[in-house]
Amino acid sequence: MASIEIKNITKSFGEKVVLRDISLKAESGEFLSLLGPSGCGKTTLLKIISGIEKQDSGQVIVSGRDISDDLIEKRNVGVVFQNYALFEHMNVFENISYSLRLRKVAKTEIKEKVKEVLETVRLSGYEERATTELSGGEQQRVALARAIVYKPDILLLDEPLSALDRRIREQMQGELLRIQRETGITTIFVTHDQAEALALSDRVLLMYGGHIAEDNIPTEVYLRPKSKFAAEFIGNSNLLSGTYQDGHAVGKNFRIPLYQEFPDGSKIVIMIKEENLAPSSRSYSMGQGLVTNILFQGTTTRITIQDHDIELNMRVLAREGAEIKMGQIIGWRAQYASAFLAAE
């Protein structure tokens, strides 16, 4: 297993700066996700690590060795692209063995390695299949097998599940995590899908405008973000402005307990995820408001209420939502809230 460190990577295309002094480190066997909106630089960073793109400045270091100037074939990095990039004129065995043949591996060893990796991705017996006859999920497994058959130091995944339908995608998330855990390959995964990044990763790096806005474990990034961008991008959040006073977030019409501490009088932004805001009897509520919208979404219902000049959204189980009516006045209570200092 190998570690990877990115040191002060900067990359521009013409006058547009795509990456701005990016630094990060993934430990051996770690699964790290680069998450962010389109154009934030995550795929460019992946291409720089693989050697497809050249950085303007900075270093790519794998287990202490600087590979910044190495050719693609010298980096021992596996890559799975969004479109899989399988060779249609080759069968499954030929696709997977391609990199081994380039490395002049003996034929008997190639056969053994392909058999082993097909067992890992649960496609035993598929050697002679044409790739054009495979389902999307099977093609994704072949692409993954081809990327790991030569035991790379680092595995790079560029939105490999985005072309799959929802059911197959969820199945492949579990398979991808299983394979990564079994092989122990240090993995960097690029995605714009929040749920995917949170479910698969040891750490999530949230990128925005060529910078890393957050770098933390999934629960921290989701529940306790450190910036307005992160709070708005990850999940569905209610953001309120207030002041920190004696363990509480205090606003014009609310007083919410916090588990974080700030100097008294600090201007803060309070974040309450929709699922952490719940209807409450008035005697236990932190506020009350008029129900202005009800959106049934199958297993859950999204309720919008207006409390004076504050609009709040809460997500409740469908059976709870069925009891709430438009125009009703209901109490609300934050079951969990976090906060960060307001930008000056």
C-alpha positions in Angstrom: 0.0 0.0 0.0 1.1 3.5 -0.7 0.5 7.1 0.5 0.1 10.1 -1.7 0.8 13.7 -1.0 -0.1 16.7 -3.2 2.1 19.8 -2.4 1.1 23.3 -3.6 -0.4 22.3 -6.9 -1.3 25.2 -9.2 -2.8 24.8 -12.7 -4.1 27.3 -15.2 -5.6 27.0 -18.7 -4.8 30.3 -20.4 -5.8 33.1 -18.0 -8.2 30.8 -16.0 -6.7 29.5 -12.8 -8.3 26.1 -12.1 -6.2 24.9 -9.1 -4.8 27.4 -6.6 -2.0 26.1 -4.4 -3.7 22.8 -3.6 -2.2 20.5 -0.9 -3.6 17.2 0.5 -2.5 13.9 1.8 -4.0 10.4 1.6 -2.6 7.7 3.9 -2.0 4.1 2.8 -5.3 2.3 2.2 -7.4 5.5 2.6 -10.4 6.2 0.5 -10.6 9.9 -0.1 -13.3 11.7 -2.1 -13.0 15.0 -4.0 -16.4 16.5 -4.0 -17.6 19.7 -5.5 -19.6 21.5 -8.2 -18.7 21.3 -11.9 -15.6 23.4 -12.7 -14.2 23.3 -9.2 -11.0 21.6 -10.4 -11.4 18.1 -9.0 -11.0 16.2 -12.4 -8.1 18.4 -13.3 -6.4 17.4 -10.0 -7.0 13.8 -10.8 -5.5 14.2 -14.3 -2.4 15.8 -12.8 -2.0 12.9 -10.4 -2.3 10.4 -13.2 0.1 12.3 -15.5 -2.5 13.2 -18.1 -2.2 16.9 -17.3 1.0 18.7 -16.2 0.8 21.1 -13.2 2.2 24.6 -13.5 3.8 24.2 -10.1 3.8 21.9 -7.1 4.6 18.2 -6.5 2.9 14.8 -6.6 4.6 12.5 -4.1 3.8 8.8 -3.7 5.3 7.1 -0.6 8.0 9.6 -0.5 8.9 9.5 -4.2 8.4 12.6 -6.3 6.5 11.4 -9.5 5.7 15.0 -10.7 7.7 14.6 -13.9 7.3 10.9 -14.5 5.5 9.7 -17.6 2.1 8.2 -17.2 3.3 4.6 -17.7 6.0 5.1 -15.0 3.6 6.3 -12.2 1.9 2.9 -11.3 -1.4 4.6 -11.0 -4.7 3.0 -12.0 -7.5 5.1 -13.5 -11.2 4.4 -14.1 -12.9 7.0 -16.2 -16.6 8.1 -16.3 -17.1 6.4 -19.7 -15.0 3.3 -18.7 -12.9 3.6 -21.9 -13.1 -0.1 -22.7 -11.8 -1.4 -26.0 -14.9 -2.5 -27.9 -12.9 -4.7 -30.3 -11.4 -6.7 -27.4 -13.2 -9.2 -25.1 -13.1 -9.0 -21.3 -9.8 -10.9 -21.0 -8.1 -8.8 -23.6 -9.3 -5.6 -22.0 -8.1 -6.5 -18.5 -4.8 -8.0 -19.6 -3.9 -5.1 -21.8 -1.8 -3.3 -19.2 -0.1 -6.5 -18.3 0.9 -7.2 -21.9 2.3 -3.7 -22.2 4.5 -4.5 -19.1 5.7 -7.7 -20.8 4.3 -10.0 -18.1 4.5 -13.7 -19.0 1.4 -15.3 -20.5 0.9 -17.8 -17.7 1.1 -15.0 -15.1 -1.3 -12.9 -17.1 -3.9 -15.7 -17.1 -3.6 -16.1 -13.4 -3.8 -12.4 -12.6 -6.9 -11.9 -14.8 -8.6 -14.9 -13.2 -7.8 -13.5 -9.8 -9.1 -10.0 -10.5 -12.3 -11.3 -12.1 -13.0 -13.2 -8.9 -12.4 -10.0 -7.0 -14.9 -8.0 -9.1 -17.3 -11.1 -9.1 -17.1 -11.7 -12.9 -15.6 -15.1 -12.9 -16.1 -16.9 -16.3 -16.5 -13.6 -18.2 -13.1 -13.8 -19.9 -14.5 -14.5 -23.5 -17.4 -12.1 -23.2 -17.6 -9.1 -25.6 -17.7 -5.8 -23.7 -20.6 -4.6 -25.9 -22.7 -7.5 -24.5 -22.2 -6.4 -20.9 -24.6 -4.4 -18.7 -23.5 -1.0 -17.4 -22.6 -2.4 -14.0 -20.6 -5.2 -15.6 -18.7 -2.8 -17.8 -17.9 -0.8 -14.8 -16.5 -3.9 -13.0 -14.3 -4.7 -16.1 -12.9 -1.2 -16.1 -12.2 -1.5 -12.4 -10.6 -4.9 -12.9 -8.3 -3.5 -15.6 -7.3 -0.6 -13.3 -6.3 -2.8 -10.4 -5.0 -6.0 -12.1 -1.4 -4.8 -12.1 -1.7 -3.7 -8.4 -1.2 0.1 -8.7 0.0 2.2 -5.8 -2.9 4.6 -6.2 -6.4 4.1 -7.7 -8.0 7.2 -9.3 -11.8 7.1 -10.0 -13.3 9.8 -12.1 -17.1 9.6 -11.5 -17.2 5.9 -12.4 -20.8 5.4 -11.3 -22.4 8.4 -12.8 -23.6 6.6 -16.0 -25.5 3.9 -14.1 -29.1 3.9 -13.2 -30.0 4.5 -9.5 -30.5 0.9 -8.4 -27.3 -0.4 -10.1 -25.4 2.6 -8.9 -26.3 1.9 -5.2 -25.3 -1.7 -5.7 -22.0 -0.7 -7.2 -21.2 1.7 -4.4 -21.2 -1.3 -2.0 -19.1 -3.4 -4.4 -16.6 -0.6 -5.0 -16.1 -0.1 -1.2 -15.8 -3.9 -0.7 -13.1 -4.1 -3.5 -11.2 -1.2 -2.2 -11.2 -2.6 1.4 -10.1 -6.1 0.1 -7.3 -4.8 -2.1 -6.2 -2.0 0.3 -5.3 0.3 -2.6 -5.2 4.0 -1.7 -8.1 5.5 -3.6 -9.0 9.1 -4.7 -12.6 9.3 -6.0 -14.0 12.2 -7.9 -17.7 12.9 -7.7 -20.3 15.6 -7.6 -22.8 13.3 -5.8 -22.9 14.2 -2.1 -24.5 10.9 -0.9 -21.9 8.9 -2.8 -19.0 10.8 -1.2 -20.4 10.6 2.3 -21.2 6.8 2.0 -17.9 5.7 0.6 -15.2 7.9 2.0 -12.8 7.9 4.9 -12.4 11.6 4.3 -14.2 14.1 2.1 -12.4 17.0 0.5 -15.0 19.6 -0.6 -13.6 21.8 -3.5 -14.7 25.2 -4.6 -13.1 27.6 -7.0 -9.8 25.7 -7.2 -9.5 25.6 -3.4 -10.2 22.9 -0.8 -13.0 24.4 1.3 -13.3 21.5 3.7 -11.2 18.4 4.6 -12.7 16.1 7.2 -14.5 12.8 7.9 -18.0 12.6 6.3 -20.0 13.1 9.5 -18.1 16.3 10.3 -18.4 17.7 6.8 -22.1 17.0 6.9 -23.1 17.9 10.4 -20.6 20.5 11.4 -19.3 22.4 8.3 -17.0 25.3 8.8 -18.3 27.6 6.0 -21.5 28.8 4.4 -20.6 27.2 1.1 -20.1 23.8 2.7 -23.4 24.2 4.7 -25.3 25.0 1.5 -23.7 22.5 -0.7 -23.9 19.4 1.5 -27.4 18.3 2.3 -30.4 20.5 2.7 -29.9 23.1 5.4 -31.7 25.9 7.1 -29.2 28.8 7.8 -30.0 31.4 10.4 -28.1 34.5 11.5 -27.6 35.0 15.2 -25.4 35.7 18.1 -23.7 33.2 20.5 -24.7 33.7 24.1 -24.0 31.4 27.0 -24.2 28.1 25.0 -27.0 29.2 22.7 -27.6 30.6 19.3 -29.9 33.6 19.8 -31.9 35.4 17.2 -34.9 37.7 17.1 -37.4 34.9 17.5 -35.3 31.9 18.6 -32.9 30.6 21.2 -31.2 27.3 20.2 -28.8 25.3 22.3 -25.4 24.6 20.7 -22.7 22.0 21.5 -20.0 24.2 20.1 -18.5 27.2 21.9 -17.7 30.7 20.7 -16.8 33.9 22.6 -20.0 35.4 23.9 -21.4 38.0 21.5 -19.9 36.4 18.4 -21.8 36.8 15.2 -22.6 33.3 14.0 -24.4 31.4 11.3 -26.6 28.6 12.6 -27.2 25.5 10.5 -30.0 23.1 11.0 -30.4 20.2 8.5 -34.0 19.7 7.3 -34.1 16.3 9.0 -33.0 17.8 12.3 -35.9 20.2 12.4 -39.1 18.7 13.7 -42.7 19.6 14.5 -43.2 20.2 18.2 -45.9 20.9 20.7 -46.0 24.6 21.5 -44.9 24.0 25.1 -41.6 22.4 24.0 -41.1 24.4 20.8 -38.3 26.8 20.0 -40.6 28.8 17.7 -43.8 28.4 15.7 -44.8 29.2 12.2 -47.4 29.0 9.5 -47.3 26.0 7.2 -46.9 27.5 3.7 -45.9 24.4 1.6 -46.1 20.6 1.9 -44.2 18.4 -0.6 -44.8 14.7 -0.4 -41.7 12.8 -1.5 -42.5 9.1 -0.9 -40.8 8.0 2.3 -40.6 11.6 3.6 -42.5 14.9 3.4 -40.9 18.3 3.2 -42.8 21.0 5.2 -42.1 24.7 4.8 -43.1 27.1 7.6 -42.9 30.9 8.0 -41.9 32.0 11.5 -42.0 35.8 11.3 -39.3 36.8 8.8 -37.7 33.3 8.8 -38.5 30.5 6.4 -37.7 27.0 7.6 -37.9 23.6 5.9 -38.2 20.4 7.8 -38.2 16.8 6.5 -40.4 14.3 8.3 -41.5 10.8 7.8 -44.5 10.6 5.4 -46.8 9.3 8.1 -46.0 12.4 10.3 -46.4 14.7 7.3 -49.8 13.4 6.6 -51.1 14.9 9.9 -49.9 18.4 9.0 -52.1 20.7 6.9 -51.6 23.8 4.8 -52.3 27.0 6.8 -51.8 25.3 10.1 -49.7 27.0 12.9 -47.2 24.4 14.2 -44.3 24.6 16.7 -40.8 23.6 15.6 -37.8 22.4 17.5 -34.2 21.9 16.4 -33.1 18.4 17.4 -29.5 19.2 16.5 -27.9 22.5 15.3 -24.3 23.5 14.6 -22.8 26.9 13.9 -19.7 28.7 12.4 -18.5 32.2 12.7 -20.2 34.6 10.3 -17.9 36.1 7.6 -16.9 39.7 8.5 
